[in-house]
Amino acid sequence: MTAVERVRAAYAAIEAADRPEVWIFLRAMADALVDAETVDAAVLAGADLPLAGLTAAVKNNVDVAGLATTAGCPSFATTPATDDAAVVARLRAAGAVVIGATNLDQFATGLVGTRSPHGAVRDSRRPDHISGGSSSGSAVAVALGLVDVALGTDTAGSGRVPAALQGIVGIKPTYGVVPTDGVVPACRSYDCVTVFARDLDTADAAMGVIAGAARPFPPDAPLAAPEIPKVAVPRELPGLSAHWQEAFRAARARLEAHGAVIREIDLSAFLAAARLLYDGGLVAERHDAVGEFVDAHRAEVDPTVGAIISAAGDVSATGLLRDRRQLAELTGIASATLGDCDALLIPTTTEHPTLAEVAADPVGVNSRLGTYTNFCNLMDMCAVAVPSGTAGDDQFGVSVIARSGADAVALDVARLVVSPTPSVALPGATSTARTSADRPWPTLAGADATTLMVVGAHLRGQPLAFQLEDRGARWLGPALTAPVYRLARLDTSPPKPGLVRVGADEGASIGGELWLVGTAMLGDFLAALPAPMALGRVTLADGTEVVGFGCALDSWRAGEDITRHGDWPTYLSSVSALV
């Protein structure tokens, strides 16, 4: 579909859905069509727009030029924003068409989606149930198919709880890697802009657009989950009904069927940290963000939101410092508990309450919903929330949590959760982390990476492939060199191949594989590379140049020329056949 066709379809779907509470501002269709026509013209002219024609919604605590950024409080902003927030500008530049601004728990304070003067945002399937919040309108707009992608924010779970309850994908990146310019703060130290979509590929693409040019990824940031990931799971699941526990066990079983190694851990340190966000001094950041306005306009603010934010102004500096120290201690314990696990699989939330249940106990229900989400930003971790079937009549979702900067790992493990279970468990064999040529969003958002060609013992399945996996490298697939190389079995122990460039008259195309390696990790890899191997430039069959393995010419001449076999595995098979 063209962008114009998608926009027309979106407005038709919005009218048919009749869910006015989803939106705070809906742009005039004529204005959106002008944007869509511009996108279509750019595509016809050959522009590379990764989100060309996708329709988008934006949580109304994020600036959209021409719309007032009210954060769910009409008197907070009465004039339109003059500029797009950085993330919105990037969406538009990538070809997305913004349809409007969505409803939210006021000032992004809540996980229920009911704390808004524009009305409670209802569940997309069961209107007597909550949507989850605070990014309620954005999540429901995606779940109902009104838009392709939506932006939310996440401080305590606002980009994950509604994703779980609406059966969609929510990506919460490592804190700071997505710019928050033009975003009304909730807690500046922990706020993240998040993405909602109905599938991982769309969410991945959108994150690749909005992230970057903010907090840099660490130099050793992994670009993939290992072929056989080690995934921690809670030993106990507090707050979950029997149906929800069963649904979680099914998600765990899918990971095991894909070859993941599951390790049960004690989640106590994580849960203790989660309670600090609202039950301790850290809530003071809520008052620092918007407390001055809230205190001066209590009659215009949601009563529950106003009570939380105003009370946060009474937190002492000593209390804040004490809880930050306690958080640091709990973070250290949690990291040690994870040990060498690559990720943590948890239920995203605990239940799916009705509107009536929230009305009867707005604070208690909200607190329970954050049981498994509140700690994530406090501990500087990243998360991907994905749907995981049903639990009784409820949608059920899980989140894959990973350490700071390990966003690609979380994404890969989440893909396993939503991938069909193989009929026979072959450890690691079906991992999308090892079979996809697509580059995950961190590599598009500033994670410094280099493409490496390997032709021998570092091929997948060969004895030294672990050296790349241990450095977080991502397998991109098979590749051929330009027909200007020759391959030899070197006179080494153990035997390994050597590649040399000889020119078009004597050369041939040699088969190998491409890996994506963090550039800093490539330097570490090079330092450990034994003679006579070296890294240099290798020309591929399509003419592009990558880093690749070569060897000294004298070592190559001392070996056995095996060019006729085309690649190292074929040569090894021929040798085995002779034995």
Secondary structure by P-SEA (a helix, b strand, c coil): ccaaaaaaaaaaaaaaacccccccccccaaaaaaaaaaaaaaaaaccccccccccccccccccccccccccccccccccccccccaaaaaaaaacccccbbbbcccccccccccccccccccccccccccccccaaaaaaaaaaccccbbbbccccccccaaaaaacbbbbbcccccccccccccccccbbbbbcccccaaaaaaaaaaccccccccccccccccccbbbbbbbcccccccaaaaaaaaaaaaaaaaabbbbbbbbaaaaaaaaaaccccccaaaaaaacaaaaaaccccccaaaaaaaaaaaaccaaaaaaaaaaaaaaaaaaaaaaccccccccccccccccaaaaaacaaaaaaaaaccccccccccccbbbbbcccccccccbbbbbbcccaaaaaaaaaaaaacccccccccccccccccccccccccccccbbbbbbbccccccccccaaaaaaacccccccccccccccccccccccbbbbbbbbccccbbbbbbbbbbccaaaaaaaaaaccccbbbbbbbccccbbbbbbbbbaaaaaacccccccccaaaaaaaaaaac
